[in-house]
């Protein structure tokens, strides 16, 4: 027994020594993580999404605009938009990809307060199941604007899979926020290795920047003038405001043309649409119609030279024509409204009215809203909104990309 007691004491002593050594070894890492989290918190970079929403309500209620955009910590756009929808429970929403983020609340007259742009929530045909789940949870949505990106129906585009984010995500929000924040440090290291340490310099420069006048930044990216607006969820792009002031050039047209020529990323070569994806789209539209929800679909606007490059390419033309025809037909079969918006020149617009190769400005989107108002389903859903001067705003827009001054 004495021998056993002595052995236990020695083992306990070794364990304590090991624990102390381990603690000293990891102490610098713990200190670094704490310092980084405190620094991020100062700029709203690692705020929980509930804190973000509370700040939006407070600042917007005080007459200011907020811009939510993270640089260091993952932005988790879909979860952010889902939380906003659950909090606001609007009647009119936008639910496409980034190509739909320029719908603005002021385009909907007296329904501005009942509108939310959840652009970024749905990024593929497979994610329409998630969207339908969200619509069933909200129960109040009557009208959804949904841009059908051409690559959604391309059989050779991998796309974004369904992840079931509509079920239970909101209940686990705090746990997911903590996970995102704790994973930020290794993510910073990975991005620094991938993009070069000049990226960290850009983060430091953002921390010393001031957001645009009348705006409150939530997250480091917001200090650069980029981010989701707290008023309606639409996206503000700092470079768009700068180009509107200076008349500067596009930033990505050459890159977009390169991808078209190479059949890369959003533009893989194909000859026909994917039948399975078309069936999924029709199933979603039919299910929404059965719930009394109007899905206002449209083909996304393309910058003129991008549109022409696709239609003149032997490797893209057949698929593009099939995409346009099949999309219109599937909306018609489901009894849902649809507008072809793929060539803004039909409405008198040109390259100046596009943000880039396939993102339309709010001027083009405002005209799209007017086109939808000509359709019975949309018109009846918006009849109480009294949208009466949108055409005048388009005609007198102060810049090709903005209706109400610089965005």
ABEGO torsion letter per residue (X at the ends): XAAAAAAAAAAAAAAAAAAAAAAAAAAAAAAAAAAAAAAAAAAGAABBAAAAAAAAAAAAAAGBBBBBBBAABBAGAAAAAAAAAAAAGBABBBABBAAAAABBAAAAEAAAAABBBABGABABAAAAAAAAAAAAAAGABABBBBBBBAAAABAABAEBBBAGAABGAAAAAAAAAAAAAAAAAAAAAAAAAAAEAAAAAAAAAAAABBBBBGBBBBEAAAAAGBEBBAAAGBBBBAAAAAAAAAGBBBAAAAAAAAAAAAGBEABBBBABBBAAAAAAAAAAAAAAAAAGBBBBBBBBBBBAAAAAAAAABAAAAAAAAAAAAAAAAAAAAAGBBBBBAABAAAAGBBAAABABAABBBAAAAAAAAAAAAABAAAAAAAAAAGBAAAAAAAAABABAABAAEBX
